């Protein structure tokens, strides 16, 4: 974030980011961004609220951080992690990622592994994939973990990201109430199911946040020949977990990644109704924000994380994640394969 600041001031900027996360999380509790180190959710990019980095709360937070740093003789601790001078800044890696990797619990397993192996400290901003890609396009993260291949490729072409590597996949599913008022249970393709939901006027809850899931949903509506609108079509503007909660409360349908659904299944009154359509494949890539285009990006840290995600030991952990608790894996490792 604000990569143009001198490197010696980056600890202040980092602390400013943390203060922004906490302030914005307090003022805007609907935010879906997360901080792996326990800060209150809230992305400094402002997401749907439109709070620009370096202005408003962000500017105030960074100013306070700079004053505090000066008064503390150049060393402060944020979330229990010491930050002092350039050495502290170079240890921090900012990961912008989709909410599904956070809500499923996968990052709670992988990030401590990475930190232990490398000594880096990961700060996670979990938002919709569209917002994560926007952070990468502005050089406000060190790396991205997303699931919107077409949009990712455009970012690669622009030169904003490099070293894009296939990591894993799972699938999207359509879930809904046991009563299934639109009668889509057991259908094999998503588009006719969506058309039937619209025809029935049954409640459908969309993320409406330009996430990878939202992009896939819009693609399915297009194939179904439907422009969703009306009282039956609700937009949560939230991450996958919250969207599932709303669908459950409203006894409506929604499109979700399987991992997040399984992780939250016990508290949801929703059944899996449509699955297995090849068009519902959900593919995740990791990519490094280009340090040549954005000189203040932590290039070494970003590259280290990319290599970690495709390493054999990490891929094995991904393959086993969810087996004990759910009886099936939440993700399937894909490093070294080609799906495009």
C-alpha positions as a Markdown table, in Angstrom:
| # | Residue | x | y | z |
|---|---|---|---|---|
| 1 | Unk | 0.0 | 0.0 | 0.0 |
| 2 | Unk | 1.4 | 3.4 | -0.8 |
| 3 | Unk | 4.5 | 1.7 | -2.2 |
| 4 | Unk | 6.1 | 5.1 | -3.0 |
| 5 | Unk | 6.9 | 5.8 | 0.7 |
| 6 | Unk | 10.6 | 5.5 | 1.6 |
| 7 | Unk | 11.4 | 2.0 | 2.9 |
| 8 | Unk | 12.4 | 3.3 | 6.3 |
| 9 | Unk | 8.8 | 4.5 | 6.8 |
| 10 | Unk | 7.2 | 1.3 | 5.7 |
| 11 | Unk | 6.7 | 0.1 | 9.3 |
| 12 | Unk | 4.6 | 3.2 | 9.8 |
| 13 | Unk | 2.6 | 2.4 | 6.7 |
| 14 | Unk | 2.1 | -1.1 | 7.8 |
| 15 | Unk | 0.9 | 0.0 | 11.2 |
| 16 | Unk | -1.3 | 2.5 | 9.5 |
| 17 | Unk | -2.9 | -0.4 | 7.6 |
| 18 | Unk | -3.5 | -2.2 | 10.8 |
| 19 | Unk | -5.2 | 0.9 | 12.3 |
| 20 | Unk | -7.2 | 1.3 | 9.2 |
| 21 | Unk | -8.4 | -2.3 | 9.4 |
| 22 | Unk | -9.5 | -1.8 | 13.0 |
| 23 | Unk | -11.1 | 1.6 | 12.5 |
| 24 | Unk | -13.0 | 0.5 | 9.4 |
| 25 | Unk | -14.0 | -2.7 | 11.0 |
| 26 | Unk | -15.5 | -0.7 | 13.8 |
| 27 | Unk | -17.3 | 1.8 | 11.7 |
| 28 | Unk | -18.3 | -0.6 | 8.8 |
| 29 | Unk | -18.9 | -4.0 | 10.5 |
| 30 | Unk | -20.3 | -5.5 | 7.2 |
| 31 | Unk | -16.9 | -5.7 | 5.6 |
| 32 | Unk | -15.7 | -9.1 | 4.6 |
| 33 | Unk | -12.0 | -8.6 | 4.7 |
| 34 | Unk | -10.0 | -10.5 | 7.3 |
| 35 | Unk | -6.6 | -10.2 | 8.9 |
| 36 | Unk | -4.9 | -13.4 | 9.6 |
| 37 | Unk | -3.3 | -12.0 | 12.7 |
| 38 | Unk | -6.7 | -11.2 | 14.3 |
| 39 | Unk | -7.4 | -7.6 | 13.4 |
| 40 | Unk | -11.1 | -6.8 | 12.9 |
| 41 | Unk | -12.2 | -7.5 | 9.3 |
| 42 | Unk | -12.0 | -4.5 | 6.9 |
| 43 | Unk | -10.0 | -3.9 | 3.8 |
| 44 | Unk | -8.1 | -0.7 | 3.4 |
| 45 | Unk | -9.2 | -0.5 | -0.2 |
| 46 | Unk | -12.6 | 0.3 | 1.2 |
| 47 | Unk | -14.4 | -2.4 | -0.9 |
| 48 | Unk | -18.0 | -1.4 | -1.5 |
| 49 | Unk | -17.7 | 1.6 | 0.8 |
| 50 | Unk | -15.2 | 3.3 | -1.5 |
| 51 | Unk | -12.6 | 4.4 | 1.2 |
| 52 | Unk | -9.5 | 5.1 | -0.9 |
| 53 | Unk | -6.1 | 4.1 | 0.5 |
| 54 | Unk | -4.2 | 7.2 | 1.7 |
| 55 | Unk | -7.3 | 9.3 | 2.3 |
| 56 | Unk | -10.0 | 9.5 | 5.0 |
| 57 | Unk | -9.5 | 6.9 | 7.7 |
| 58 | Unk | -6.5 | 5.5 | 6.0 |
| 59 | Unk | -4.7 | 8.8 | 5.9 |
| 60 | Unk | -5.6 | 9.5 | 9.6 |
| 61 | Unk | -4.4 | 6.0 | 10.6 |
| 62 | Unk | -1.1 | 6.3 | 8.8 |
| 63 | Unk | -0.5 | 9.8 | 10.3 |
| 64 | Unk | -1.2 | 8.4 | 13.8 |
| 65 | Unk | 1.0 | 5.4 | 13.1 |
| 66 | Unk | 3.9 | 7.6 | 12.0 |
| 67 | Unk | 3.6 | 9.8 | 15.1 |
| 68 | Unk | 3.5 | 6.7 | 17.3 |
| 69 | Unk | 6.5 | 5.2 | 15.6 |
| 70 | Unk | 8.5 | 8.3 | 16.0 |
| 71 | Unk | 7.6 | 8.6 | 19.6 |
| 72 | Unk | 8.6 | 4.9 | 20.2 |
| 73 | Unk | 12.0 | 5.3 | 18.8 |
| 74 | Unk | 11.2 | 3.4 | 15.6 |
| 75 | Unk | 9.8 | 0.2 | 17.0 |
| 76 | Unk | 6.3 | -0.8 | 17.7 |
| 77 | Unk | 4.4 | -4.1 | 17.9 |
| 78 | Unk | 1.2 | -4.8 | 16.0 |
| 79 | Unk | -0.8 | -7.8 | 16.8 |
| 80 | Unk | 2.1 | -9.4 | 18.8 |
| 81 | Unk | 4.5 | -9.2 | 15.8 |
| 82 | Unk | 7.5 | -6.8 | 16.2 |
| 83 | Unk | 8.0 | -4.3 | 13.4 |
| 84 | Unk | 11.2 | -2.3 | 13.4 |
| 85 | Unk | 12.9 | -0.7 | 10.4 |
| 86 | Unk | 13.4 | -2.2 | 7.0 |
| 87 | Unk | 14.0 | -5.7 | 8.4 |
| 88 | Unk | 10.5 | -5.8 | 9.9 |
| 89 | Unk | 8.9 | -4.6 | 6.7 |
| 90 | Unk | 10.7 | -7.1 | 4.6 |
| 91 | Unk | 9.4 | -10.0 | 6.7 |
| 92 | Unk | 5.8 | -9.1 | 6.1 |
| 93 | Unk | 3.9 | -10.5 | 3.1 |
| 94 | Unk | 0.5 | -9.1 | 2.2 |
| 95 | Unk | -1.9 | -11.7 | 0.7 |
| 96 | Unk | -5.1 | -10.6 | -1.0 |
| 97 | Unk | -7.4 | -13.6 | -1.5 |
| 98 | Unk | -11.0 | -14.7 | -1.9 |
| 99 | Unk | -13.1 | -15.2 | 1.2 |
| 100 | Unk | -13.6 | -19.0 | 0.4 |
| 101 | Unk | -10.0 | -19.7 | 1.3 |
| 102 | Unk | -10.5 | -17.9 | 4.6 |
| 103 | Unk | -14.1 | -19.1 | 5.4 |
| 104 | Unk | -13.2 | -22.7 | 4.7 |
| 105 | Unk | -10.4 | -22.6 | 7.2 |
| 106 | Unk | -7.7 | -23.6 | 4.7 |
| 107 | Unk | -5.6 | -20.5 | 5.4 |
| 108 | Unk | -5.6 | -21.2 | 9.1 |
| 109 | Unk | -3.7 | -24.3 | 8.3 |
| 110 | Unk | -1.4 | -23.2 | 5.5 |
| 111 | Unk | -0.3 | -19.8 | 6.7 |
| 112 | Unk | 1.2 | -21.0 | 10.0 |
| 113 | Unk | 3.1 | -23.6 | 8.0 |
| 114 | Unk | 4.5 | -21.0 | 5.6 |
| 115 | Unk | 5.5 | -18.6 | 8.4 |
| 116 | Unk | 7.3 | -21.4 | 10.3 |
| 117 | Unk | 9.2 | -22.6 | 7.2 |
| 118 | Unk | 10.2 | -19.1 | 6.0 |
| 119 | Unk | 10.1 | -16.6 | 8.9 |
| 120 | Unk | 7.8 | -14.3 | 6.9 |
| 121 | Unk | 4.7 | -12.8 | 8.5 |
| 122 | Unk | 1.5 | -13.0 | 6.4 |
| 123 | Unk | -1.2 | -10.3 | 6.5 |
| 124 | Unk | -4.3 | -11.6 | 4.9 |
| 125 | Unk | -7.0 | -9.4 | 3.2 |
| 126 | Unk | -9.9 | -11.7 | 2.4 |
| 127 | Unk | -12.3 | -10.1 | 0.0 |
| 128 | Unk | -14.2 | -10.9 | -3.2 |
| 129 | Unk | -11.8 | -11.9 | -6.0 |
| 130 | Unk | -12.6 | -8.8 | -8.0 |
| 131 | Unk | -11.4 | -6.6 | -5.0 |
| 132 | Unk | -8.4 | -8.8 | -4.5 |
| 133 | Unk | -7.4 | -8.4 | -8.2 |
| 134 | Unk | -7.9 | -4.7 | -7.9 |
| 135 | Unk | -5.5 | -4.5 | -5.0 |
| 136 | Unk | -3.0 | -6.4 | -7.1 |
| 137 | Unk | -3.5 | -4.1 | -10.0 |
| 138 | Unk | -2.6 | -1.1 | -7.8 |
| 139 | Unk | 0.4 | -2.8 | -6.2 |
| 140 | Unk | -1.3 | -2.8 | -2.8 |
| 141 | Unk | -0.6 | -6.5 | -2.1 |
| 142 | Unk | 2.4 | -8.7 | -2.5 |
| 143 | Unk | 0.5 | -11.7 | -3.9 |
| 144 | Unk | -3.0 | -12.9 | -4.8 |
| 145 | Unk | -4.8 | -16.2 | -4.4 |
| 146 | Unk | -8.0 | -16.1 | -6.5 |
| 147 | Unk | -10.5 | -18.1 | -8.5 |
| 148 | Unk | -11.5 | -16.0 | -11.5 |
| 149 | Unk | -9.2 | -17.3 | -14.3 |
| 150 | Unk | -10.4 | -14.9 | -17.1 |
| 151 | Unk | -9.9 | -11.9 | -14.9 |
| 152 | Unk | -6.6 | -13.1 | -13.7 |
| 153 | Unk | -5.3 | -13.6 | -17.2 |
| 154 | Unk | -6.1 | -9.9 | -18.0 |
| 155 | Unk | -4.0 | -8.9 | -15.0 |
| 156 | Unk | -1.2 | -11.0 | -16.2 |
| 157 | Unk | -1.4 | -9.4 | -19.7 |
| 158 | Unk | -1.3 | -5.9 | -18.0 |
| 159 | Unk | 2.0 | -6.8 | -16.3 |
| 160 | Unk | 0.6 | -6.3 | -12.8 |
| 161 | Unk | 1.2 | -9.9 | -11.8 |
| 162 | Unk | 3.7 | -12.6 | -12.6 |
| 163 | Unk | 4.4 | -16.2 | -11.7 |
| 164 | Unk | 0.7 | -17.2 | -11.9 |
| 165 | Unk | 0.5 | -20.9 | -10.9 |
| 166 | Unk | -2.3 | -23.3 | -10.7 |
| 167 | Unk | -2.8 | -24.4 | -7.1 |
| 168 | Unk | -6.1 | -26.4 | -6.6 |
| 169 | Unk | -9.7 | -26.7 | -7.5 |
| 170 | Unk | -13.0 | -27.6 | -6.0 |
| 171 | Unk | -16.5 | -26.9 | -7.4 |
| 172 | Unk | -19.5 | -24.7 | -7.2 |
| 173 | Unk | -22.8 | -26.1 | -6.1 |
| 174 | Unk | -26.4 | -24.7 | -6.0 |
| 175 | Unk | -27.9 | -25.0 | -2.5 |
| 176 | Unk | -31.3 | -24.3 | -1.3 |
| 177 | Unk | -34.1 | -25.2 | 1.2 |
| 178 | Unk | -35.1 | -28.7 | 1.7 |
| 179 | Unk | -38.6 | -27.8 | 0.5 |
| 180 | Unk | -37.1 | -26.8 | -2.9 |
| 181 | Unk | -40.0 | -24.6 | -4.2 |
| 182 | Unk | -38.3 | -24.3 | -7.6 |
| 183 | Unk | -38.0 | -28.1 | -7.9 |
| 184 | Unk | -34.4 | -28.1 | -9.1 |
| 185 | Unk | -33.1 | -31.0 | -6.9 |
| 186 | Unk | -31.1 | -33.5 | -8.9 |
| 187 | Unk | -30.8 | -31.4 | -12.0 |
| 188 | Unk | -27.5 | -32.0 | -13.8 |
| 189 | Unk | -26.8 | -28.5 | -15.3 |
| 190 | Unk | -26.8 | -25.2 | -13.6 |
| 191 | Unk | -28.3 | -22.9 | -16.3 |
| 192 | Unk | -31.7 | -24.7 | -16.5 |
| 193 | Unk | -31.8 | -24.8 | -12.7 |
| 194 | Unk | -31.3 | -21.0 | -12.5 |
| 195 | Unk | -34.0 | -20.5 | -15.1 |
| 196 | Unk | -36.4 | -22.6 | -13.1 |
| 197 | Unk | -35.6 | -20.6 | -9.9 |
| 198 | Unk | -36.4 | -17.3 | -11.8 |
| 199 | Unk | -39.6 | -18.7 | -13.3 |
| 200 | Unk | -40.8 | -19.8 | -9.8 |
| 201 | Unk | -39.9 | -16.4 | -8.3 |
| 202 | Unk | -38.1 | -18.3 | -5.5 |
| 203 | Unk | -35.7 | -16.4 | -3.3 |
| 204 | Unk | -32.1 | -16.3 | -4.7 |
| 205 | Unk | -29.3 | -14.7 | -2.7 |
| 206 | Unk | -26.4 | -13.4 | -4.8 |
| 207 | Unk | -23.1 | -12.2 | -3.3 |
| 208 | Unk | -23.3 | -9.2 | -5.6 |
| 209 | Unk | -19.7 | -8.3 | -4.8 |
| 210 | Unk | -17.7 | -9.0 | -8.1 |
| 211 | Unk | -16.1 | -12.1 | -6.4 |
| 212 | Unk | -15.2 | -15.2 | -8.3 |
| 213 | Unk | -18.4 | -16.8 | -7.2 |
| 214 | Unk | -20.4 | -13.7 | -8.3 |
| 215 | Unk | -18.7 | -13.8 | -11.7 |
| 216 | Unk | -19.6 | -17.5 | -12.1 |
| 217 | Unk | -23.2 | -16.7 | -11.0 |
| 218 | Unk | -23.6 | -14.0 | -13.7 |
| 219 | Unk | -22.1 | -16.3 | -16.3 |
| 220 | Unk | -24.8 | -18.9 | -15.4 |
| 221 | Unk | -27.6 | -16.4 | -15.6 |
| 222 | Unk | -26.4 | -15.3 | -19.0 |
| 223 | Unk | -26.4 | -18.9 | -20.3 |
| 224 | Unk | -29.9 | -19.3 | -18.8 |
| 225 | Unk | -31.1 | -16.2 | -20.7 |
| 226 | Unk | -32.3 | -14.5 | -17.5 |
| 227 | Unk | -31.6 | -11.0 | -16.2 |
| 228 | Unk | -32.2 | -11.5 | -12.5 |
| 229 | Unk | -34.2 | -8.7 | -10.9 |
| 230 | Unk | -37.2 | -8.3 | -8.6 |
| 231 | Unk | -38.2 | -9.0 | -5.0 |
| 232 | Unk | -37.0 | -12.6 | -5.3 |
| 233 | Unk | -33.4 | -11.7 | -6.2 |
| 234 | Unk | -31.4 | -10.4 | -3.2 |
| 235 | Unk | -27.8 | -9.2 | -3.2 |
| 236 | Unk | -25.9 | -9.6 | 0.1 |
| 237 | Unk | -22.8 | -7.6 | -0.9 |
| 238 | Unk | -21.0 | -9.9 | 1.4 |
| 239 | Unk | -18.6 | -12.9 | 1.4 |
| 240 | Unk | -19.6 | -16.5 | 1.0 |
| 241 | Unk | -20.2 | -17.3 | 4.6 |
| 242 | Unk | -22.5 | -14.4 | 5.2 |
| 243 | Unk | -24.4 | -15.0 | 1.9 |
| 244 | Unk | -25.0 | -18.6 | 3.0 |
| 245 | Unk | -26.3 | -17.5 | 6.3 |
| 246 | Unk | -28.7 | -15.1 | 4.6 |
| 247 | Unk | -29.9 | -17.8 | 2.2 |
| 248 | Unk | -30.5 | -20.1 | 5.1 |
| 249 | Unk | -32.5 | -17.5 | 7.0 |
| 250 | Unk | -34.5 | -16.5 | 3.9 |
| 251 | Unk | -35.0 | -20.2 | 2.9 |
| 252 | Unk | -33.6 | -19.2 | -0.5 |
| 253 | Unk | -31.1 | -20.6 | -3.1 |
| 254 | Unk | -27.6 | -19.5 | -3.7 |
| 255 | Unk | -24.4 | -20.5 | -5.6 |
| 256 | Unk | -21.5 | -21.4 | -3.3 |
| 257 | Unk | -18.1 | -23.1 | -3.5 |
| 258 | Unk | -18.4 | -26.5 | -1.9 |
| 259 | Unk | -15.6 | -25.9 | 0.6 |
| 260 | Unk | -17.3 | -23.0 | 2.4 |
| 261 | Unk | -20.7 | -24.8 | 2.4 |
| 262 | Unk | -19.2 | -27.9 | 4.0 |
| 263 | Unk | -17.3 | -25.8 | 6.6 |
| 264 | Unk | -20.6 | -24.1 | 7.6 |
| 265 | Unk | -23.1 | -26.9 | 6.8 |
| 266 | Unk | -23.9 | -27.7 | 10.5 |
| 267 | Unk | -25.4 | -24.3 | 11.0 |
| 268 | Unk | -27.2 | -24.0 | 7.7 |
| 269 | Unk | -30.7 | -25.1 | 6.7 |
| 270 | Unk | -29.6 | -25.7 | 3.1 |
| 271 | Unk | -29.3 | -28.8 | 1.0 |
| 272 | Unk | -27.0 | -29.4 | -2.0 |
| 273 | Unk | -29.5 | -29.5 | -4.9 |
| 274 | Unk | -27.4 | -29.2 | -8.1 |
| 275 | Unk | -23.9 | -30.4 | -8.5 |
| 276 | Unk | -21.6 | -32.1 | -11.0 |
| 277 | Unk | -22.0 | -29.7 | -13.9 |
| 278 | Unk | -18.6 | -29.3 | -15.6 |
| 279 | Unk | -19.3 | -25.6 | -15.9 |
| 280 | Unk | -19.2 | -25.4 | -12.1 |
| 281 | Unk | -15.5 | -26.2 | -11.8 |
| 282 | Unk | -13.8 | -23.7 | -9.4 |
| 283 | Unk | -10.1 | -23.2 | -10.1 |
| 284 | Unk | -7.6 | -21.4 | -7.8 |
| 285 | Unk | -4.3 | -19.7 | -8.9 |
| 286 | Unk | -1.7 | -18.0 | -6.8 |
| 287 | Unk | 0.3 | -15.1 | -8.4 |
| 288 | Unk | 2.9 | -12.7 | -7.4 |
| 289 | Unk | 2.3 | -8.9 | -7.8 |
| 290 | Unk | 5.0 | -7.7 | -10.1 |
| 291 | Unk | 7.9 | -6.2 | -8.1 |
| 292 | Unk | 9.4 | -4.7 | -11.3 |
| 293 | Unk | 6.2 | -2.7 | -11.9 |
| 294 | Unk | 5.7 | -1.9 | -8.2 |
| 295 | Unk | 9.2 | -1.5 | -6.6 |
| 296 | Unk | 7.8 | -1.5 | -3.0 |
| 297 | Unk | 6.2 | -4.9 | -3.3 |
| 298 | Unk | 7.9 | -7.6 | -1.2 |
| 299 | Unk | 9.1 | -9.6 | -4.2 |
| 300 | Unk | 11.1 | -12.2 | -2.3 |
| 301 | Unk | 8.2 | -12.8 | 0.1 |
| 302 | Unk | 5.7 | -13.1 | -2.6 |
| 303 | Unk | 7.8 | -15.5 | -4.6 |
| 304 | Unk | 8.4 | -17.6 | -1.5 |
| 305 | Unk | 4.7 | -17.9 | -1.0 |
| 306 | Unk | 4.0 | -18.9 | -4.6 |
| 307 | Unk | 6.7 | -21.6 | -4.3 |
| 308 | Unk | 5.2 | -22.8 | -1.0 |
| 309 | Unk | 1.7 | -23.2 | -2.4 |
| 310 | Unk | 2.9 | -25.4 | -5.3 |
| 311 | Unk | 5.4 | -27.4 | -3.2 |
| 312 | Unk | 4.7 | -31.2 | -2.8 |
| 313 | Unk | 4.3 | -31.0 | 0.9 |
| 314 | Unk | 1.8 | -28.2 | 0.7 |
| 315 | Unk | -0.2 | -29.9 | -2.0 |
| 316 | Unk | -0.4 | -33.0 | 0.2 |
| 317 | Unk | -1.9 | -30.9 | 3.0 |
| 318 | Unk | -4.4 | -29.4 | 0.6 |
| 319 | Unk | -5.4 | -32.9 | -0.6 |
| 320 | Unk | -6.1 | -34.0 | 3.0 |
| 321 | Unk | -7.8 | -30.8 | 4.3 |
| 322 | Unk | -11.3 | -31.6 | 5.4 |
| 323 | Unk | -11.1 | -35.4 | 5.3 |
| 324 | Unk | -11.2 | -36.0 | 9.0 |
| 325 | Unk | -14.0 | -33.5 | 9.7 |
| 326 | Unk | -16.2 | -33.8 | 6.6 |
| 327 | Unk | -15.3 | -37.2 | 5.2 |
| 328 | Unk | -14.2 | -35.6 | 1.9 |
| 329 | Unk | -11.5 | -33.1 | 0.8 |
| 330 | Unk | -12.6 | -29.5 | 0.5 |
| 331 | Unk | -10.0 | -28.8 | -2.2 |
| 332 | Unk | -8.1 | -30.9 | -4.8 |
| 333 | Unk | -4.4 | -30.1 | -5.5 |
| 334 | Unk | -3.5 | -29.2 | -9.0 |
| 335 | Unk | 0.1 | -28.0 | -9.0 |
| 336 | Unk | 1.9 | -28.9 | -12.3 |
| 337 | Unk | -1.4 | -29.6 | -14.1 |
| 338 | Unk | -3.1 | -27.5 | -16.8 |
| 339 | Unk | -6.7 | -26.5 | -16.7 |
| 340 | Unk | -6.8 | -23.7 | -19.3 |
